[in-house]
Amino acid sequence: MLTFQIQYPLAFGEAMYMCGNFEQLGNWNPVQAKRMQWCEGDNWVLTVDIGVAAAEEQDFEYKYFFGEFDRPTNIEWEMGPNRIVRTTENTIITDIWNHRKILFQCYNPKKYAMFISGSSYDLGMFKRRISMKQKEDISYLRILVNVLEEKEIRYQFHLINKRHYTSPLQQLTLLTNTNGYYKNYLVVFCEGLEQIKRSIYQLDNHICYGYVPANQNDFNSLKKANLNTIIEFQNSQGLSSNSIQKDDFTYFTVNICRNQDSNYLQRLYSFIQLLIQKYNIIYICNNSLSHLRKYLQAYQKIIISQ
Protein backbone atom coordinates (compact mmCIF):
# COMPACT_ATOMS: atom_id res chain seq x y z
CA MET A 1 0.00 0.00 0.00
CA LEU A 2 1.32 3.43 -1.01
CA THR A 3 -0.21 6.57 0.46
CA PHE A 4 0.29 9.72 -1.58
CA GLN A 5 -0.32 13.19 -0.22
CA ILE A 6 0.08 16.68 -1.65
CA GLN A 7 -0.87 20.07 -0.29
CA TYR A 8 -2.56 22.42 -2.73
CA PRO A 9 -5.39 24.94 -2.16
CA LEU A 10 -8.25 24.63 -4.64
CA ALA A 11 -11.47 26.52 -5.19
CA PHE A 12 -14.80 25.15 -3.99
CA GLY A 13 -16.04 22.54 -6.47
CA GLU A 14 -12.54 21.44 -7.52
CA ALA A 15 -10.58 18.35 -6.53
CA MET A 16 -7.09 16.88 -6.91
CA TYR A 17 -6.64 13.70 -8.97
CA MET A 18 -3.86 11.17 -9.53
CA CYS A 19 -3.23 9.48 -12.87
CA GLY A 20 -0.51 6.98 -13.78
CA ASN A 21 0.77 4.19 -15.98
CA PHE A 22 -0.90 1.30 -14.13
CA GLU A 23 -4.45 0.12 -13.76
CA GLN A 24 -5.07 1.43 -10.27
CA LEU A 25 -4.42 4.98 -11.52
CA GLY A 26 -6.24 4.74 -14.85
CA ASN A 27 -3.41 3.88 -17.28
CA TRP A 28 -3.01 7.59 -18.09
CA ASN A 29 -6.69 8.01 -18.91
CA PRO A 30 -7.85 11.09 -16.94
CA VAL A 31 -11.41 9.81 -16.93
CA GLN A 32 -10.21 6.75 -14.97
CA ALA A 33 -7.93 8.76 -12.66
CA LYS A 34 -8.41 8.53 -8.88
CA ARG A 35 -9.85 11.48 -7.00
CA MET A 36 -7.92 12.26 -3.83
CA GLN A 37 -9.52 12.92 -0.46
CA TRP A 38 -9.38 16.43 0.97
CA CYS A 39 -8.05 16.80 4.51
CA GLU A 40 -7.66 19.79 6.79
CA GLY A 41 -4.96 22.20 5.64
CA ASP A 42 -5.67 21.69 1.93
CA ASN A 43 -3.96 18.31 2.04
CA TRP A 44 -5.06 15.76 -0.57
CA VAL A 45 -4.53 12.08 0.25
CA LEU A 46 -4.91 8.82 -1.68
CA THR A 47 -3.92 5.26 -0.72
CA VAL A 48 -3.22 2.90 -3.62
CA ASP A 49 -2.79 -0.88 -3.47
CA ILE A 50 -0.03 -1.84 -5.92
CA GLY A 51 1.09 -4.97 -4.08
CA VAL A 52 1.13 -7.39 -7.04
CA ALA A 53 2.93 -5.01 -9.37
CA ALA A 54 5.32 -3.86 -6.63
CA ALA A 55 6.54 -7.43 -6.21
CA GLU A 56 7.92 -7.16 -9.74
CA GLU A 57 10.01 -4.11 -8.69
CA GLN A 58 9.00 -1.98 -11.62
CA ASP A 59 8.92 1.79 -11.70
CA PHE A 60 5.50 3.39 -11.46
CA GLU A 61 4.84 6.69 -13.21
CA TYR A 62 2.21 9.10 -12.01
CA LYS A 63 1.23 12.74 -12.00
CA TYR A 64 -1.26 15.07 -10.34
CA PHE A 65 -3.93 17.22 -11.93
CA PHE A 66 -6.96 19.06 -10.67
CA GLY A 67 -10.40 19.49 -12.16
CA GLU A 68 -14.07 19.55 -11.25
CA PHE A 69 -15.00 17.58 -8.14
CA ASP A 70 -17.82 15.55 -9.72
CA ARG A 71 -15.83 14.50 -12.78
CA PRO A 72 -12.30 15.14 -14.09
CA THR A 73 -13.07 17.92 -16.58
CA ASN A 74 -11.47 21.34 -17.10
CA ILE A 75 -8.29 19.73 -15.85
CA GLU A 76 -4.88 21.31 -15.28
CA TRP A 77 -1.82 19.06 -15.04
CA GLU A 78 1.17 19.88 -12.90
CA MET A 79 4.34 20.83 -14.79
CA GLY A 80 7.49 18.79 -15.18
CA PRO A 81 8.32 15.18 -16.07
CA ASN A 82 6.21 12.24 -14.94
CA ARG A 83 6.80 11.37 -11.32
CA ILE A 84 8.34 7.95 -10.66
CA VAL A 85 8.12 5.85 -7.53
CA ARG A 86 9.97 2.61 -6.86
CA THR A 87 9.56 0.78 -3.56
CA THR A 88 8.32 -2.52 -2.19
CA GLU A 89 7.53 -1.03 1.22
CA ASN A 90 4.30 0.30 2.65
CA THR A 91 5.08 3.98 2.79
CA ILE A 92 3.72 7.52 2.73
CA ILE A 93 4.91 9.69 -0.15
CA THR A 94 4.62 13.45 0.29
CA ASP A 95 4.89 15.52 -2.89
CA ILE A 96 4.88 19.24 -3.65
CA TRP A 97 3.13 20.64 -6.72
CA ASN A 98 5.58 21.35 -9.59
CA HIS A 99 8.55 20.14 -7.51
CA ARG A 100 10.72 17.00 -7.73
CA LYS A 101 12.95 15.34 -5.15
CA ILE A 102 16.59 14.51 -5.88
CA LEU A 103 18.89 12.31 -3.78
CA PHE A 104 22.63 12.90 -4.31
CA GLN A 105 24.88 10.06 -3.10
CA CYS A 106 28.63 9.40 -2.99
CA TYR A 107 30.43 6.17 -2.11
CA ASN A 108 32.51 7.23 0.90
CA PRO A 109 33.55 4.19 3.01
CA LYS A 110 36.35 6.12 4.78
CA LYS A 111 33.81 8.75 5.88
CA TYR A 112 35.78 11.77 4.69
CA ALA A 113 34.19 15.21 4.87
CA MET A 114 31.97 15.39 1.78
CA PHE A 115 30.33 18.46 0.26
CA ILE A 116 28.34 19.30 -2.84
CA SER A 117 27.80 22.56 -4.75
CA GLY A 118 25.64 23.40 -7.72
CA SER A 119 23.39 25.76 -9.62
CA SER A 120 20.26 24.88 -7.64
CA TYR A 121 19.20 27.00 -4.66
CA ASP A 122 19.45 24.00 -2.30
CA LEU A 123 22.98 23.35 -3.64
CA GLY A 124 24.19 26.84 -2.77
CA MET A 125 24.07 28.24 -6.34
CA PHE A 126 27.86 27.71 -6.49
CA LYS A 127 28.31 30.41 -3.85
CA ARG A 128 28.83 27.93 -1.02
CA ARG A 129 29.32 24.21 -0.50
CA ILE A 130 26.69 22.15 1.25
CA SER A 131 27.77 19.51 3.76
CA MET A 132 26.47 16.01 2.98
CA LYS A 133 25.17 13.58 5.61
CA GLN A 134 26.70 10.16 6.18
CA LYS A 135 24.93 6.77 6.51
CA GLU A 136 27.15 3.69 6.61
CA ASP A 137 29.41 3.91 3.51
CA ILE A 138 27.32 6.53 1.68
CA SER A 139 27.36 10.33 1.87
CA TYR A 140 24.03 11.80 0.79
CA LEU A 141 21.96 14.96 0.44
CA ARG A 142 18.26 15.33 -0.41
CA ILE A 143 17.02 18.44 -2.18
CA LEU A 144 13.77 19.74 -3.62
CA VAL A 145 13.73 21.34 -7.08
CA ASN A 146 11.10 23.61 -8.64
CA VAL A 147 10.84 22.29 -12.22
CA LEU A 148 9.46 25.64 -13.44
CA GLU A 149 12.72 27.34 -12.46
CA GLU A 150 15.33 24.60 -12.78
CA LYS A 151 15.02 22.21 -15.70
CA GLU A 152 18.78 21.54 -15.64
CA ILE A 153 21.11 21.37 -12.65
CA ARG A 154 24.90 21.67 -12.75
CA TYR A 155 26.67 20.20 -9.74
CA GLN A 156 29.95 18.78 -8.43
CA PHE A 157 31.10 16.86 -5.37
CA HIS A 158 33.94 17.86 -3.04
CA LEU A 159 35.92 15.50 -0.81
CA ILE A 160 38.32 16.68 1.89
CA ASN A 161 40.86 14.46 3.64
CA LYS A 162 44.54 15.48 3.73
CA ARG A 163 43.93 16.93 0.28
CA HIS A 164 40.99 18.50 -1.46
CA TYR A 165 39.39 16.65 -4.40
CA THR A 166 36.60 17.92 -6.62
CA SER A 167 34.62 15.95 -9.17
CA PRO A 168 34.18 17.15 -12.75
CA LEU A 169 31.15 19.33 -13.34
CA GLN A 170 28.07 17.24 -14.02
CA GLN A 171 24.72 18.18 -15.52
CA LEU A 172 21.35 16.70 -14.67
CA THR A 173 18.43 17.30 -17.05
CA LEU A 174 15.21 16.63 -15.18
CA LEU A 175 13.10 16.17 -18.30
CA THR A 176 15.27 13.42 -19.83
CA ASN A 177 17.02 11.79 -16.88
CA THR A 178 17.85 8.07 -16.98
CA ASN A 179 18.89 7.65 -13.36
CA GLY A 180 17.35 5.16 -10.96
CA TYR A 181 14.85 5.95 -8.24
CA TYR A 182 14.59 5.27 -4.53
CA LYS A 183 10.96 5.60 -3.48
CA ASN A 184 10.12 8.88 -5.23
CA TYR A 185 13.62 10.38 -5.17
CA LEU A 186 15.66 10.70 -8.35
CA VAL A 187 19.05 9.21 -7.37
CA VAL A 188 22.32 10.75 -8.58
CA PHE A 189 25.33 8.63 -7.61
CA CYS A 190 29.09 9.36 -7.69
CA GLU A 191 32.07 7.24 -6.66
CA GLY A 192 35.87 7.30 -6.79
CA LEU A 193 36.43 10.98 -5.94
CA GLU A 194 39.80 10.26 -4.32
CA GLN A 195 41.17 9.28 -7.75
CA ILE A 196 40.51 12.69 -9.31
CA LYS A 197 43.66 14.78 -9.64
CA ARG A 198 42.66 17.70 -11.86
CA SER A 199 39.61 19.66 -10.87
CA ILE A 200 37.12 22.01 -12.45
CA TYR A 201 35.72 24.62 -10.11
CA GLN A 202 32.71 26.89 -10.54
CA LEU A 203 32.91 30.62 -9.79
CA ASP A 204 29.36 31.49 -10.81
CA ASN A 205 26.77 30.46 -13.40
CA HIS A 206 28.95 31.71 -16.28
CA ILE A 207 32.58 31.12 -15.22
CA CYS A 208 34.40 27.88 -14.38
CA TYR A 209 38.09 27.76 -13.57
CA GLY A 210 40.95 25.34 -12.94
CA TYR A 211 44.28 24.09 -14.26
CA VAL A 212 45.40 24.42 -17.85
CA PRO A 213 44.31 21.25 -19.72
CA ALA A 214 47.41 19.10 -20.24
CA ASN A 215 46.16 16.06 -22.15
CA GLN A 216 43.18 14.58 -23.97
CA ASN A 217 41.60 13.38 -20.73
CA ASP A 218 41.52 16.96 -19.45
CA PHE A 219 39.88 18.17 -22.67
CA ASN A 220 37.38 15.30 -22.46
CA SER A 221 36.44 16.42 -18.93
CA LEU A 222 35.90 19.97 -20.17
CA LYS A 223 33.84 18.76 -23.10
CA LYS A 224 31.70 16.57 -20.82
CA ALA A 225 30.99 19.67 -18.72
CA ASN A 226 30.05 21.64 -21.88
CA LEU A 227 33.05 23.95 -21.40
CA ASN A 228 34.09 24.64 -24.97
CA THR A 229 35.44 28.17 -24.52
CA ILE A 230 38.82 28.32 -22.74
CA ILE A 231 40.79 31.35 -21.55
CA GLU A 232 44.34 30.58 -20.45
CA PHE A 233 46.02 33.25 -18.30
CA GLN A 234 49.78 33.46 -18.84
CA ASN A 235 52.46 35.51 -17.07
CA SER A 236 55.20 35.94 -19.63
CA GLN A 237 56.47 39.22 -21.01
CA GLY A 238 57.43 37.68 -24.34
CA LEU A 239 54.07 36.13 -25.25
CA SER A 240 51.22 37.93 -26.95
CA SER A 241 47.51 37.27 -26.52
CA ASN A 242 45.82 35.23 -29.25
CA SER A 243 42.97 32.85 -30.00
CA ILE A 244 42.83 29.55 -31.90
CA GLN A 245 40.18 26.99 -32.82
CA LYS A 246 41.26 23.62 -31.40
CA ASP A 247 38.98 20.69 -32.27
CA ASP A 248 35.65 21.59 -30.66
CA PHE A 249 37.20 24.30 -28.47
CA THR A 250 37.74 28.03 -28.83
CA TYR A 251 41.03 28.64 -26.99
CA PHE A 252 42.08 32.16 -25.93
CA THR A 253 45.53 32.88 -24.52
CA VAL A 254 45.65 36.08 -22.46
CA ASN A 255 49.02 37.37 -21.25
CA ILE A 256 48.77 38.94 -17.79
CA CYS A 257 52.03 40.69 -16.91
CA ARG A 258 52.81 42.33 -13.63
CA ASN A 259 53.31 45.76 -15.19
CA GLN A 260 49.89 46.76 -16.47
CA ASP A 261 48.25 50.17 -16.62
CA SER A 262 45.41 51.09 -14.29
CA ASN A 263 42.71 50.28 -16.86
CA TYR A 264 43.92 46.78 -17.63
CA LEU A 265 41.57 44.94 -15.26
CA GLN A 266 38.63 46.93 -16.59
CA ARG A 267 39.52 45.96 -20.16
CA LEU A 268 39.93 42.34 -19.11
CA TYR A 269 36.53 42.49 -17.39
CA SER A 270 34.94 43.81 -20.60
CA PHE A 271 36.61 41.04 -22.61
CA ILE A 272 35.28 38.35 -20.27
CA GLN A 273 31.79 39.85 -20.40
CA LEU A 274 31.84 39.77 -24.21
CA LEU A 275 32.77 36.08 -24.15
CA ILE A 276 29.99 35.33 -21.65
CA GLN A 277 27.46 37.11 -23.84
CA LYS A 278 28.60 35.07 -26.85
CA TYR A 279 29.25 31.64 -25.29
CA ASN A 280 27.22 31.83 -22.01
CA ILE A 281 29.77 29.82 -20.00
CA ILE A 282 33.58 29.90 -20.16
CA TYR A 283 36.53 28.11 -18.55
CA ILE A 284 39.43 30.24 -17.21
CA CYS A 285 42.66 28.39 -16.44
CA ASN A 286 46.17 28.87 -15.11
CA ASN A 287 48.68 26.38 -13.66
CA SER A 288 48.89 28.44 -10.49
CA LEU A 289 45.47 28.27 -8.87
CA SER A 290 46.50 30.68 -6.12
CA HIS A 291 47.29 33.35 -8.73
CA LEU A 292 44.17 32.50 -10.71
CA ARG A 293 41.95 32.94 -7.67
CA LYS A 294 43.47 36.39 -7.11
CA TYR A 295 42.64 37.37 -10.69
CA LEU A 296 39.07 36.15 -10.25
CA GLN A 297 38.71 37.97 -6.93
CA ALA A 298 39.72 41.18 -8.70
CA TYR A 299 37.17 40.41 -11.41
CA GLN A 300 34.42 39.91 -8.82
CA LYS A 301 35.29 43.23 -7.13
CA ILE A 302 34.75 45.01 -10.45
CA ILE A 303 31.34 43.32 -10.79
CA ILE A 304 30.31 44.35 -7.27
CA SER A 305 31.44 47.93 -7.82
CA GLN A 306 29.28 48.33 -10.94
C-alpha positions as CSV (number, residue, x, y, z in Angstrom):
1,M,0.0,0.0,0.0
2,L,1.3,3.4,-1.0
3,T,-0.2,6.6,0.5
4,F,0.3,9.7,-1.6
5,Q,-0.3,13.2,-0.2
6,I,0.1,16.7,-1.6
7,Q,-0.9,20.1,-0.3
8,Y,-2.6,22.4,-2.7
9,P,-5.4,24.9,-2.2
10,L,-8.3,24.6,-4.6
11,A,-11.5,26.5,-5.2
12,F,-14.8,25.1,-4.0
13,G,-16.0,22.5,-6.5
14,E,-12.5,21.4,-7.5
15,A,-10.6,18.3,-6.5
16,M,-7.1,16.9,-6.9
17,Y,-6.6,13.7,-9.0
18,M,-3.9,11.2,-9.5
19,C,-3.2,9.5,-12.9
20,G,-0.5,7.0,-13.8
21,N,0.8,4.2,-16.0
22,F,-0.9,1.3,-14.1
23,E,-4.5,0.1,-13.8
24,Q,-5.1,1.4,-10.3
25,L,-4.4,5.0,-11.5
26,G,-6.2,4.7,-14.8
27,N,-3.4,3.9,-17.3
28,W,-3.0,7.6,-18.1
29,N,-6.7,8.0,-18.9
30,P,-7.8,11.1,-16.9
31,V,-11.4,9.8,-16.9
32,Q,-10.2,6.8,-15.0
33,A,-7.9,8.8,-12.7
34,K,-8.4,8.5,-8.9
35,R,-9.9,11.5,-7.0
36,M,-7.9,12.3,-3.8
37,Q,-9.5,12.9,-0.5
38,W,-9.4,16.4,1.0
39,C,-8.1,16.8,4.5
40,E,-7.7,19.8,6.8
41,G,-5.0,22.2,5.6
42,D,-5.7,21.7,1.9
43,N,-4.0,18.3,2.0
44,W,-5.1,15.8,-0.6
45,V,-4.5,12.1,0.2
46,L,-4.9,8.8,-1.7
47,T,-3.9,5.3,-0.7
48,V,-3.2,2.9,-3.6
49,D,-2.8,-0.9,-3.5
50,I,0.0,-1.8,-5.9
51,G,1.1,-5.0,-4.1
52,V,1.1,-7.4,-7.0
53,A,2.9,-5.0,-9.4
54,A,5.3,-3.9,-6.6
55,A,6.5,-7.4,-6.2
56,E,7.9,-7.2,-9.7
57,E,10.0,-4.1,-8.7
58,Q,9.0,-2.0,-11.6
59,D,8.9,1.8,-11.7
60,F,5.5,3.4,-11.5
61,E,4.8,6.7,-13.2
62,Y,2.2,9.1,-12.0
63,K,1.2,12.7,-12.0
64,Y,-1.3,15.1,-10.3
65,F,-3.9,17.2,-11.9
66,F,-7.0,19.1,-10.7
67,G,-10.4,19.5,-12.2
68,E,-14.1,19.5,-11.2
69,F,-15.0,17.6,-8.1
70,D,-17.8,15.5,-9.7
71,R,-15.8,14.5,-12.8
72,P,-12.3,15.1,-14.1
73,T,-13.1,17.9,-16.6
74,N,-11.5,21.3,-17.1
75,I,-8.3,19.7,-15.8
76,E,-4.9,21.3,-15.3
77,W,-1.8,19.1,-15.0
78,E,1.2,19.9,-12.9
79,M,4.3,20.8,-14.8
80,G,7.5,18.8,-15.2
81,P,8.3,15.2,-16.1
82,N,6.2,12.2,-14.9
83,R,6.8,11.4,-11.3
84,I,8.3,8.0,-10.7
85,V,8.1,5.8,-7.5
86,R,10.0,2.6,-6.9
87,T,9.6,0.8,-3.6
88,T,8.3,-2.5,-2.2
89,E,7.5,-1.0,1.2
90,N,4.3,0.3,2.6
91,T,5.1,4.0,2.8
92,I,3.7,7.5,2.7
93,I,4.9,9.7,-0.2
94,T,4.6,13.4,0.3
95,D,4.9,15.5,-2.9
96,I,4.9,19.2,-3.6
97,W,3.1,20.6,-6.7
98,N,5.6,21.4,-9.6
99,H,8.5,20.1,-7.5
100,R,10.7,17.0,-7.7
101,K,13.0,15.3,-5.2
102,I,16.6,14.5,-5.9
103,L,18.9,12.3,-3.8
104,F,22.6,12.9,-4.3
105,Q,24.9,10.1,-3.1
106,C,28.6,9.4,-3.0
107,Y,30.4,6.2,-2.1
108,N,32.5,7.2,0.9
109,P,33.6,4.2,3.0
110,K,36.3,6.1,4.8
111,K,33.8,8.7,5.9
112,Y,35.8,11.8,4.7
113,A,34.2,15.2,4.9
114,M,32.0,15.4,1.8
115,F,30.3,18.5,0.3
116,I,28.3,19.3,-2.8
117,S,27.8,22.6,-4.7
118,G,25.6,23.4,-7.7
119,S,23.4,25.8,-9.6
120,S,20.3,24.9,-7.6
121,Y,19.2,27.0,-4.7
122,D,19.4,24.0,-2.3
123,L,23.0,23.3,-3.6
124,G,24.2,26.8,-2.8
125,M,24.1,28.2,-6.3
126,F,27.9,27.7,-6.5
127,K,28.3,30.4,-3.9
128,R,28.8,27.9,-1.0
129,R,29.3,24.2,-0.5
130,I,26.7,22.1,1.2
131,S,27.8,19.5,3.8
132,M,26.5,16.0,3.0
133,K,25.2,13.6,5.6
134,Q,26.7,10.2,6.2
135,K,24.9,6.8,6.5
136,E,27.1,3.7,6.6
137,D,29.4,3.9,3.5
138,I,27.3,6.5,1.7
139,S,27.4,10.3,1.9
140,Y,24.0,11.8,0.8
141,L,22.0,15.0,0.4
142,R,18.3,15.3,-0.4
143,I,17.0,18.4,-2.2
144,L,13.8,19.7,-3.6
145,V,13.7,21.3,-7.1
146,N,11.1,23.6,-8.6
147,V,10.8,22.3,-12.2
148,L,9.5,25.6,-13.4
149,E,12.7,27.3,-12.5
150,E,15.3,24.6,-12.8
151,K,15.0,22.2,-15.7
152,E,18.8,21.5,-15.6
153,I,21.1,21.4,-12.7
154,R,24.9,21.7,-12.7
155,Y,26.7,20.2,-9.7
156,Q,30.0,18.8,-8.4
157,F,31.1,16.9,-5.4
158,H,33.9,17.9,-3.0
159,L,35.9,15.5,-0.8
160,I,38.3,16.7,1.9
161,N,40.9,14.5,3.6
162,K,44.5,15.5,3.7
163,R,43.9,16.9,0.3
164,H,41.0,18.5,-1.5
165,Y,39.4,16.6,-4.4
166,T,36.6,17.9,-6.6
167,S,34.6,16.0,-9.2
168,P,34.2,17.1,-12.7
169,L,31.1,19.3,-13.3
170,Q,28.1,17.2,-14.0
171,Q,24.7,18.2,-15.5
172,L,21.3,16.7,-14.7
173,T,18.4,17.3,-17.0
174,L,15.2,16.6,-15.2
175,L,13.1,16.2,-18.3
176,T,15.3,13.4,-19.8
177,N,17.0,11.8,-16.9
178,T,17.9,8.1,-17.0
179,N,18.9,7.7,-13.4
180,G,17.4,5.2,-11.0
181,Y,14.8,6.0,-8.2
182,Y,14.6,5.3,-4.5
183,K,11.0,5.6,-3.5
184,N,10.1,8.9,-5.2
185,Y,13.6,10.4,-5.2
186,L,15.7,10.7,-8.4
187,V,19.0,9.2,-7.4
188,V,22.3,10.8,-8.6
189,F,25.3,8.6,-7.6
190,C,29.1,9.4,-7.7
191,E,32.1,7.2,-6.7
192,G,35.9,7.3,-6.8
193,L,36.4,11.0,-5.9
194,E,39.8,10.3,-4.3
195,Q,41.2,9.3,-7.7
196,I,40.5,12.7,-9.3
197,K,43.7,14.8,-9.6
198,R,42.7,17.7,-11.9
199,S,39.6,19.7,-10.9
200,I,37.1,22.0,-12.5
201,Y,35.7,24.6,-10.1
202,Q,32.7,26.9,-10.5
203,L,32.9,30.6,-9.8
204,D,29.4,31.5,-10.8
205,N,26.8,30.5,-13.4
206,H,29.0,31.7,-16.3
207,I,32.6,31.1,-15.2
208,C,34.4,27.9,-14.4
209,Y,38.1,27.8,-13.6
210,G,40.9,25.3,-12.9
211,Y,44.3,24.1,-14.3
212,V,45.4,24.4,-17.8
213,P,44.3,21.2,-19.7
214,A,47.4,19.1,-20.2
215,N,46.2,16.1,-22.1
216,Q,43.2,14.6,-24.0
217,N,41.6,13.4,-20.7
218,D,41.5,17.0,-19.5
219,F,39.9,18.2,-22.7
220,N,37.4,15.3,-22.5
221,S,36.4,16.4,-18.9
222,L,35.9,20.0,-20.2
223,K,33.8,18.8,-23.1
224,K,31.7,16.6,-20.8
225,A,31.0,19.7,-18.7
226,N,30.0,21.6,-21.9
227,L,33.0,23.9,-21.4
228,N,34.1,24.6,-25.0
229,T,35.4,28.2,-24.5
230,I,38.8,28.3,-22.7
231,I,40.8,31.3,-21.6
232,E,44.3,30.6,-20.5
233,F,46.0,33.2,-18.3
234,Q,49.8,33.5,-18.8
235,N,52.5,35.5,-17.1
236,S,55.2,35.9,-19.6
237,Q,56.5,39.2,-21.0
238,G,57.4,37.7,-24.3
239,L,54.1,36.1,-25.2
240,S,51.2,37.9,-27.0
241,S,47.5,37.3,-26.5
242,N,45.8,35.2,-29.2
243,S,43.0,32.8,-30.0
244,I,42.8,29.6,-31.9
245,Q,40.2,27.0,-32.8
246,K,41.3,23.6,-31.4
247,D,39.0,20.7,-32.3
248,D,35.6,21.6,-30.7
249,F,37.2,24.3,-28.5
250,T,37.7,28.0,-28.8
251,Y,41.0,28.6,-27.0
252,F,42.1,32.2,-25.9
253,T,45.5,32.9,-24.5
254,V,45.6,36.1,-22.5
255,N,49.0,37.4,-21.3
256,I,48.8,38.9,-17.8
257,C,52.0,40.7,-16.9
258,R,52.8,42.3,-13.6
259,N,53.3,45.8,-15.2
260,Q,49.9,46.8,-16.5
261,D,48.3,50.2,-16.6
262,S,45.4,51.1,-14.3
263,N,42.7,50.3,-16.9
264,Y,43.9,46.8,-17.6
265,L,41.6,44.9,-15.3
266,Q,38.6,46.9,-16.6
267,R,39.5,46.0,-20.2
268,L,39.9,42.3,-19.1
269,Y,36.5,42.5,-17.4
270,S,34.9,43.8,-20.6
271,F,36.6,41.0,-22.6
272,I,35.3,38.3,-20.3
273,Q,31.8,39.9,-20.4
274,L,31.8,39.8,-24.2
275,L,32.8,36.1,-24.2
276,I,30.0,35.3,-21.6
277,Q,27.5,37.1,-23.8
278,K,28.6,35.1,-26.8
279,Y,29.3,31.6,-25.3
280,N,27.2,31.8,-22.0
281,I,29.8,29.8,-20.0
282,I,33.6,29.9,-20.2
283,Y,36.5,28.1,-18.5
284,I,39.4,30.2,-17.2
285,C,42.7,28.4,-16.4
286,N,46.2,28.9,-15.1
287,N,48.7,26.4,-13.7
288,S,48.9,28.4,-10.5
289,L,45.5,28.3,-8.9
290,S,46.5,30.7,-6.1
291,H,47.3,33.4,-8.7
292,L,44.2,32.5,-10.7
293,R,41.9,32.9,-7.7
294,K,43.5,36.4,-7.1
295,Y,42.6,37.4,-10.7
296,L,39.1,36.1,-10.3
297,Q,38.7,38.0,-6.9
298,A,39.7,41.2,-8.7
299,Y,37.2,40.4,-11.4
300,Q,34.4,39.9,-8.8
301,K,35.3,43.2,-7.1
302,I,34.7,45.0,-10.5
303,I,31.3,43.3,-10.8
304,I,30.3,44.4,-7.3
305,S,31.4,47.9,-7.8
306,Q,29.3,48.3,-10.9
